[in-house]
């Protein structure tokens, strides 16, 4: 059984995703799970499609920019390249367990999934995070960690073989824990904004298709 992870790194947003993906890669490797790490220069539409056809991964962990109909891969010659586009090649996701850590991608792509067609976890809102402007290194940014650890926990749960709906529950519990932590310091400047973004990530997450679908390590 194979996992495919898309791993762009060309701006601040994807740079933070790239950092937190290191944890997921290590998590899979420690369990002897085969993970295809698609990063530059291999994160292109053509290579993504080839990996889907050749490796037939069961679990797709997709990261990067997105909108209602598109999940992007790398930036090629200054322009983001779509690797999945609703109405064009969305069929590549059929029968897969997909977690898309991208803005808006559940709006259309998620609705392509019915119970027998796999499972799609994504967002109907922007997936947002704040950073500590005093930090230039993601590993030392405690503010960003509040947003990325819940989503990494969801991905780890999927890698371990837990049902999709159970993995979402873990995400929500971790997000609520971080909200409660922030509420203890709600008078600090910016704290309520952090809480609102965490809440938006949690309430804007959606699951479509077979909510009990599992990856089999």
C-alpha positions, 0 to 999 in steps of 0.5 A: 500500500502506497501513500502519495504526498504532494510537497510544494515549496515556493512561497511562505505558505508552501514553505510552512507546509513543506516543513510540517510535511517532514514530520509526516514523511518521518512518521510513515518511514518509521512505520515502514510505509512506502511514501511517494514524496512529490516535490520540486522538480517532480511536482508537475501535472504530468508526473503526478498523473504518472505516479497515480497510474503507476503506483496506484496510491491508496492515500493522497495527502495533498498540500498547496494552494487551491480554489473551488475547482483546482489543487495546485502543484509546483510553480512552473516558470512563475505560474502555479500548475494545476495537478487536479482540476474539477471537470478535467482529471478529477477522476484520478481521485476516484476510490482514493482516500484524499486529504487536501490541505488546500483552500476551498478544494472541498467546494467542488472536488469533494462533491464528486465523491459518493460512498462508493467512490472513495473519501475526500477531506478538505475545506470549503473555506481558506485553510488559514494560519498565522505566523510569528513575524519575529520568526523566519524559521517554521520550526521555531514558530510557535504561532504557526504550530497551533494551526499545523499540528491539528492538520498533521494529527489528522494526516498521521491518524489516516496513515495509521489506518484510522477511519476518516471520520475518526481522524477528523475527530482527532483534528477537531479535538486538537483544534479545540485544545488549542483554542482553549489554550488561547482563551486563557490568554485572550487579552493578549493582542491578536489572540481573538483573531487566532481563535477565529482562524482556528475555528474557521479551519475546524468549521470549514472542514468537510468530508465526502464519500465513505466517511469510514474509509481507512488506509491499510498500512 
